[in-house]
Amino acid sequence: MSTIRRRTILLAGGASAAATVLPASFSAHADDAILRVSSLGFDAADSTRFLQQALNSSARVVVIDRQASDWVTGPLFLKRDDLHLVLEPGVVVTAKEGAFPSTTSCLLTITGSRNVTIDGYGATLAMNKPEYTTGEWRMGLSALSVSDLTIRGLTIRDSGGDGLYLGNAKKSNLPTYCSNVTVQDVWLDNHRRNGVSIISVDGLLMDGVVVTNTNGTAPMAAIDVEPNQATERASNIVLRNVRTAGNERVSLQYGVGRPGVAAAAPMGVEIDNWRSDEPATCRSIIVSGPADDSPEGSFTLRNALFETASGGARLANSLLAYDKTPARPFLMDQVTFAGSQIPQRVWATLPARAVVTGGFEWRDCVVVSDQDEPWLQVQAVPDSRVTELTGRVTVINPHGARIDQSFGDTEVDVDVTELLQPPATTVRARLLPGRTAVRGGTATMVVTRSSADLRAPLAVTYSATGSAEERIDYGVLSGMAVIPAGEASVEVTIRLLDVIARNRPVRLDLSIEDSSRYRRGDQSSCTLMIHPTPR
């Protein structure tokens, strides 16, 4: 990641604030290489022409600078290469009312571009969701057949489709997929279809992503990985430090291909550190696709907590569903599901013929429920067989651990540890090496448990409060850390940002949250003082 240097910019109304303007690698360029959109003009009612002119320019750096009101615009398009687009903190680019009559009009569409960076810490792309009552393709930001794209810090909200769409431009002169895409510290809120749709990508890193309140039209997923055509890809995808909440239907949807479709490259998804806190309507994971034509590849979900809020116990419908389970490696490693209904269900809805499907492993997973229901139900239709369901699972349930295999020809080989109640555990947090840090660096929180029983992993949730602001002073935190099975502690790395210059320290309080799922002797917190960077 490039080092960023800063300038003080005079904002409307006479206030001043430091904004991310130019990466150090461009520091040799003269000021005339930096185009501020307001130098072309600003119209509080409609600035489409000024914004589009800036995107069409040859400037290496384009700055959407903060004005007294929002930048109101119609659909915007970016088709050029080698651009660093900066949205200053406080900037809001807003979709103009009535300017998106087509169901496929997006706020910003990037097509075929190479080497584009969008920095938007403290800035927002906003649409007018109540206006879009039909269609599902009015995206907040749509990136089609792009390469070397980086998006950092933005809030994208209220679209008529997906907050972020990564897909295929469907043009003969362009690749059928995006490549080398990085998305960091981005918040996607209140989108009509999905928070993020990953349709065709080879090489994607999403680190520190928050997806909330997705609702409107199916599939209503926080994140949907779903290539649609034989030439599209879902390869080399890494998701880290994800936080999802309030999404209507599913936290993660993973579609492995439609009938007659096989991806051009092996599918590969790795997810590490995901906290999902969803309503009772929301499933944790849905995996779908035809078992007889699924592409090669693998899926790994590691260090995650899927829960919902329902009463004091914070336990509600946390349902893991495999629909048309593909015969492919599918690993869940140190994942906790907490719900008041059947936590997991595996079923095969295949054509009525002899098909063997399976290939799922639970590695040191935990299932928590207070209901007298089986933790796992396996269902096969006539003339099909579900097999290769293996692993190690700890079930915490006062009614015991049961598996229901009464539906068809199934084979389950899972080592289950049954606990009628959680082991007594005390959890504490401390900072390493101390309680202070400098902006632009990193800090480490160590979470430690004291318990006589360390057989299962422990998912520990924590909250962040204080004067420090997420995505201004520190990078996105998932709010959850998993202490591995057999271990007593885990380290959480805190990325310290330097988005807005401050001449005083800010305070970040990290507090272990109380949880009825794990009995703890106390609550613990630690305080980090983030000091200004020496300048």
CORSUL-V976505 format. One record per residue. N is the residue number from 1. RES is the residue in three letters. PSI is psi in radians with two decimals (999 if undefined). D_LAST is the distance of its C-alpha to the last C-alpha in whole Angstrom. Layout:
N:RES:PSI:D_LAST  N:RES:PSI:D_LAST
This chain:
1:MET:2.40:20  2:SER:2.59:18  3:THR:2.46:14  4:ILE:2.30:13  5:ARG:2.84:11  6:ARG:2.74:11  7:ARG:2.72:12  8:THR:2.19:13  9:ILE:2.35:17  10:LEU:2.08:20  11:LEU:2.85:22  12:ALA:2.44:26  13:GLY:-0.02:26  14:GLY:-0.08:24  15:ALA:2.73:21  16:SER:2.54:17  17:ALA:2.67:15  18:ALA:2.36:13  19:ALA:2.62:15  20:THR:2.05:15  21:VAL:-0.86:16  22:LEU:2.23:16  23:PRO:2.63:16  24:ALA:-0.50:15  25:SER:-0.32:19  26:PHE:0.13:19  27:SER:-0.33:17  28:ALA:-0.23:20  29:HIS:2.53:22  30:ALA:2.87:22  31:ASP:-0.50:21  32:ASP:-0.12:25  33:ALA:-0.17:25  34:ILE:2.07:23  35:LEU:2.02:26  36:ARG:2.24:25  37:VAL:-0.59:28  38:SER:-0.34:28  39:SER:-0.35:29  40:LEU:-0.41:32  41:GLY:2.87:33  42:PHE:2.29:33  43:ASP:2.00:36  44:ALA:-0.38:36  45:ALA:-0.58:39  46:ASP:1.85:39  47:SER:0.36:36  48:THR:-0.81:37  49:ARG:-0.60:38  50:PHE:-0.74:35  51:LEU:-0.76:33  52:GLN:-0.67:36  53:GLN:-0.70:35  54:ALA:-0.72:32  55:LEU:-0.49:32  56:ASN:-0.18:35  57:SER:3.02:33  58:SER:0.08:32  59:ALA:2.37:28  60:ARG:-0.52:26  61:VAL:2.17:24  62:VAL:2.21:25  63:VAL:2.08:23  64:ILE:1.78:25  65:ASP:2.63:23  66:ARG:2.36:24  67:GLN:-3.08:27  68:ALA:-0.35:29  69:SER:-3.14:31  70:ASP:2.72:32  71:TRP:1.80:32  72:VAL:2.33:36  73:THR:2.76:37  74:GLY:-2.91:40  75:PRO:2.41:40  76:LEU:2.61:37  77:PHE:2.37:38  78:LEU:2.12:35  79:LYS:0.08:37  80:ARG:2.95:35  81:ASP:2.96:33  82:ASP:1.11:29  83:LEU:2.37:27  84:HIS:1.88:24  85:LEU:2.14:25  86:VAL:2.20:22  87:LEU:2.07:23  88:GLU:2.66:20  89:PRO:2.33:20  90:GLY:-0.21:23  91:VAL:2.37:25  92:VAL:2.07:29  93:VAL:2.00:31  94:THR:2.37:35  95:ALA:2.26:38  96:LYS:2.39:40  97:GLU:2.31:43  98:GLY:-0.01:47  99:ALA:0.07:45  100:PHE:1.00:45  101:PRO:-0.53:49  102:SER:2.42:49  103:THR:-0.16:49  104:THR:0.13:47  105:SER:2.26:44  106:CYS:2.75:40  107:LEU:-0.84:37  108:LEU:2.16:36  109:THR:2.17:38  110:ILE:2.11:36  111:THR:2.07:39  112:GLY:0.17:39  113:SER:2.68:35  114:ARG:2.51:33  115:ASN:1.07:30  116:VAL:2.30:28  117:THR:2.30:25  118:ILE:2.01:25  119:ASP:2.12:22  120:GLY:0.65:23  121:TYR:2.15:20  122:GLY:0.12:22  123:ALA:2.87:24  124:THR:2.43:28  125:LEU:2.16:31  126:ALA:2.38:34  127:MET:-2.98:38  128:ASN:1.31:41  129:LYS:-0.75:43  130:PRO:-0.39:46  131:GLU:-0.41:47  132:TYR:1.53:47  133:THR:-0.09:50  134:THR:2.77:52  135:GLY:3.00:50  136:GLU:0.34:47  137:TRP:0.17:45  138:ARG:1.55:43  139:MET:2.66:40  140:GLY:-0.91:37  141:LEU:2.07:35  142:SER:2.10:38  143:ALA:2.07:37  144:LEU:2.10:40  145:SER:0.72:40  146:VAL:2.85:37  147:SER:2.55:35  148:ASP:1.03:31  149:LEU:2.30:30  150:THR:2.28:27  151:ILE:2.15:27  152:ARG:2.38:24  153:GLY:-0.21:23  154:LEU:2.62:26  155:THR:2.25:28  156:ILE:2.15:32  157:ARG:2.75:35  158:ASP:0.64:38  159:SER:2.92:40  160:GLY:0.13:43  161:GLY:-1.95:43  162:ASP:2.57:40  163:GLY:-0.84:37  164:LEU:2.23:36  165:TYR:2.18:39  166:LEU:1.94:38  167:GLY:-2.73:42  168:ASN:2.21:44  169:ALA:-0.31:44  170:LYS:0.80:48  171:LYS:2.40:48  172:SER:-0.43:50  173:ASN:0.09:47  174:LEU:2.70:45  175:PRO:2.78:44  176:THR:0.17:45  177:TYR:2.78:42  178:CYS:2.72:38  179:SER:2.52:37  180:ASN:1.14:33  181:VAL:2.35:32  182:THR:2.28:29  183:VAL:2.08:28  184:GLN:2.38:26  185:ASP:0.82:25  186:VAL:2.40:27  187:TRP:2.23:30  188:LEU:2.07:33  189:ASP:2.36:35  190:ASN:0.93:39  191:HIS:2.69:40  192:ARG:-0.65:44  193:ARG:-1.23:45  194:ASN:2.70:42  195:GLY:-0.92:38  196:VAL:2.29:38  197:SER:2.06:41  198:ILE:1.69:40  199:ILE:-0.75:43  200:SER:1.76:43  201:VAL:2.41:40  202:ASP:1.73:40  203:GLY:1.55:36  204:LEU:2.25:34  205:LEU:2.09:31  206:MET:2.06:31  207:ASP:2.03:28  208:GLY:1.10:27  209:VAL:2.34:30  210:VAL:2.25:31  211:VAL:2.12:35  212:THR:2.60:37  213:ASN:0.66:40  214:THR:2.17:42  215:ASN:2.61:45  216:GLY:-1.11:47  217:THR:2.61:49  218:ALA:2.57:50  219:PRO:-0.10:48  220:MET:0.90:46  221:ALA:2.54:44  222:ALA:-0.92:40  223:ILE:2.27:40  224:ASP:2.06:43  225:VAL:1.94:43  226:GLU:1.45:46  227:PRO:2.49:47  228:ASN:-0.43:50  229:GLN:2.85:52  230:ALA:-0.43:53  231:THR:0.00:50  232:GLU:2.84:47  233:ARG:2.64:45  234:ALA:1.26:43  235:SER:2.59:42  236:ASN:0.87:39  237:ILE:2.20:37  238:VAL:2.17:35  239:LEU:2.22:34  240:ARG:2.53:32  241:ASN:1.11:30  242:VAL:2.44:33  243:ARG:2.17:34  244:THR:2.51:37  245:ALA:2.53:38  246:GLY:0.27:41  247:ASN:2.50:42  248:GLU:-0.74:46  249:ARG:-0.76:48  250:VAL:2.47:46  251:SER:-0.87:42  252:LEU:2.12:43  253:GLN:2.29:46  254:TYR:1.76:46  255:GLY:2.13:49  256:VAL:0.37:50  257:GLY:2.55:52  258:ARG:2.90:55  259:PRO:2.29:59  260:GLY:0.11:59  261:VAL:2.26:56  262:ALA:2.31:54  263:ALA:2.63:50  264:ALA:-0.34:50  265:ALA:2.71:48  266:PRO:2.34:48  267:MET:2.46:46  268:GLY:2.04:43  269:VAL:2.24:41  270:GLU:2.21:39  271:ILE:2.29:37  272:ASP:2.10:35  273:ASN:1.51:34  274:TRP:2.18:36  275:ARG:2.14:37  276:SER:2.10:39  277:ASP:1.64:40  278:GLU:2.87:43  279:PRO:2.98:46  280:ALA:-0.33:50  281:THR:-0.19:50  282:CYS:2.23:48  283:ARG:2.71:48  284:SER:-0.99:46  285:ILE:2.41:47  286:ILE:2.15:49  287:VAL:2.18:50  288:SER:2.74:53  289:GLY:2.76:54  290:PRO:2.24:58  291:ALA:-0.43:59  292:ASP:-0.04:61  293:ASP:0.55:58  294:SER:2.47:55  295:PRO:2.85:53  296:GLU:2.85:52  297:GLY:-2.90:48  298:SER:2.85:47  299:PHE:2.22:45  300:THR:2.19:43  301:LEU:2.07:42  302:ARG:2.45:40  303:ASN:1.24:38  304:ALA:2.72:39  305:LEU:2.09:41  306:PHE:2.03:43  307:GLU:2.91:44  308:THR:2.82:45  309:ALA:2.11:45  310:SER:1.70:49  311:GLY:-2.93:50  312:GLY:-0.48:48  313:ALA:-0.20:49  314:ARG:0.67:46  315:LEU:2.20:49  316:ALA:-2.74:50  317:ASN:1.84:51  318:SER:1.59:49  319:LEU:2.15:51  320:LEU:2.08:51  321:ALA:2.28:53  322:TYR:2.00:54  323:ASP:2.10:56  324:LYS:1.03:58  325:THR:2.20:56  326:PRO:2.66:55  327:ALA:1.51:56  328:ARG:2.76:53  329:PRO:2.21:51  330:PHE:1.92:49  331:LEU:2.29:47  332:MET:2.05:46  333:ASP:2.01:44  334:GLN:0.90:43  335:VAL:2.37:43  336:THR:2.28:44  337:PHE:2.23:47  338:ALA:2.11:47  339:GLY:2.78:50  340:SER:-0.12:53  341:GLN:-2.98:55  342:ILE:2.00:56  343:PRO:-0.65:53  344:GLN:2.50:53  345:ARG:2.27:56  346:VAL:2.20:57  347:TRP:2.75:60  348:ALA:1.98:61  349:THR:1.45:62  350:LEU:2.89:64  351:PRO:2.64:67  352:ALA:1.28:70  353:ARG:2.97:70  354:ALA:1.92:70  355:VAL:2.36:66  356:VAL:2.22:64  357:THR:2.59:60  358:GLY:-2.53:58  359:GLY:0.77:55  360:PHE:2.36:53  361:GLU:2.26:51  362:TRP:2.03:50  363:ARG:1.89:48  364:ASP:0.90:47  365:CYS:2.83:47  366:VAL:2.35:48  367:VAL:2.12:50  368:VAL:2.22:50  369:SER:2.67:53  370:ASP:0.19:55  371:GLN:2.61:58  372:ASP:1.22:61  373:GLU:2.71:60  374:PRO:2.49:60  375:TRP:-0.35:56  376:LEU:2.26:57  377:GLN:2.19:60  378:VAL:2.22:61  379:GLN:2.26:63  380:ALA:2.46:65  381:VAL:2.90:67  382:PRO:2.46:71  383:ASP:0.33:71  384:SER:2.90:67  385:ARG:2.36:66  386:VAL:2.17:62  387:THR:3.13:62  388:GLU:0.74:59  389:LEU:1.87:57  390:THR:3.02:56  391:GLY:-2.89:53  392:ARG:2.21:52  393:VAL:2.41:52  394:THR:2.16:52  395:VAL:2.11:53  396:ILE:1.86:53  397:ASN:2.20:56  398:PRO:-0.27:58  399:HIS:0.00:61  400:GLY:3.10:60  401:ALA:2.05:59  402:ARG:2.59:61  403:ILE:2.30:61  404:ASP:1.90:64  405:GLN:0.47:65  406:SER:-0.03:68  407:PHE:1.49:67  408:GLY:-2.97:69  409:ASP:1.84:68  410:THR:2.73:65  411:GLU:2.02:64  412:VAL:2.20:61  413:ASP:1.31:60  414:VAL:2.29:57  415:ASP:1.92:57  416:VAL:2.23:57  417:THR:2.16:56  418:GLU:2.17:57  419:LEU:2.19:55  420:LEU:-0.38:57  421:GLN:2.72:54  422:PRO:2.60:51  423:PRO:2.57:50  424:ALA:2.24:49  425:THR:2.37:45  426:THR:2.31:42  427:VAL:2.33:39  428:ARG:2.68:36  429:ALA:2.48:32  430:ARG:2.78:29  431:LEU:2.54:26  432:LEU:2.14:25  433:PRO:-0.23:24  434:GLY:-2.83:23  435:ARG:0.09:22  436:THR:2.70:18  437:ALA:2.86:15  438:VAL:2.42:12  439:ARG:2.47:11  440:GLY:-0.06:12  441:GLY:-2.55:14  442:THR:2.77:18  443:ALA:2.85:20  444:THR:2.25:24  445:MET:2.28:27  446:VAL:2.16:30  447:VAL:2.17:33  448:THR:2.44:36  449:ARG:2.55:40  450:SER:1.95:43  451:SER:2.59:46  452:ALA:-0.25:49  453:ASP:1.84:49  454:LEU:0.33:47  455:ARG:-0.62:49  456:ALA:2.66:47  457:PRO:2.73:43  458:LEU:2.05:42  459:ALA:2.06:40  460:VAL:2.22:37  461:THR:2.63:36  462:TYR:2.73:33  463:SER:2.70:31  464:ALA:2.14:27  465:THR:-3.07:27  466:GLY:-3.05:24  467:SER:-0.30:22  468:ALA:2.50:20  469:GLU:2.31:21  470:GLU:2.42:22  471:ARG:0.18:21  472:ILE:-0.89:18  473:ASP:-0.44:17  474:TYR:2.69:19  475:GLY:2.90:21  476:VAL:2.31:25  477:LEU:2.45:27  478:SER:-0.40:31  479:GLY:0.27:31  480:MET:2.45:34  481:ALA:2.48:34  482:VAL:2.08:37  483:ILE:2.09:38  484:PRO:2.73:40  485:ALA:2.31:44  486:GLY:-0.07:45  487:GLU:2.76:41  488:ALA:-0.18:40  489:SER:2.89:36  490:VAL:2.63:34  491:GLU:2.44:30  492:VAL:2.12:28  493:THR:2.30:25  494:ILE:2.04:22  495:ARG:2.18:19  496:LEU:2.15:16  497:LEU:2.98:15  498:ASP:1.02:12  499:VAL:-0.84:14  500:ILE:2.21:13  501:ALA:2.30:10  502:ARG:2.51:11  503:ASN:0.27:10  504:ARG:2.75:13  505:PRO:2.70:14  506:VAL:2.74:17  507:ARG:2.30:20  508:LEU:1.99:22  509:ASP:2.17:26  510:LEU:2.06:28  511:SER:2.23:31  512:ILE:2.25:34  513:GLU:2.52:37  514:ASP:2.53:40  515:SER:2.28:43  516:SER:-0.21:47  517:ARG:-0.46:47  518:TYR:2.15:46  519:ARG:2.19:47  520:ARG:2.59:44  521:GLY:-0.40:44  522:ASP:3.03:41  523:GLN:2.72:38  524:SER:2.61:35  525:SER:2.83:31  526:CYS:2.72:28  527:THR:2.31:25  528:LEU:2.13:21  529:MET:2.10:18  530:ILE:2.02:15  531:HIS:2.70:12  532:PRO:2.60:9  533:THR:2.30:6  534:PRO:2.32:4  535:ARG:999:0
